[in-house]
């Protein structure tokens, strides 16, 4: 089980999200450390609302060993 959960909130129309994408892809190599979840705010408004996302890209890192 990965130590941290990385939530990346993005959108297909977001320029900075496209620039950030290769960096997130590189982090996927650290699968023992990070469980990476890419969330499209247009397709998953419920998650975006849960975390009060008002701008993209937004990255949230959660400790996988704590309650959220």
Buried (B, 14 or more C-beta within 10 A) or exposed (E): EEEBBBBBBBBEEBEEBEEBBEEBEEBEEEEEEBBBBBBBBEEBEEBBEEBEBEEBBBBBEBEBEEEE
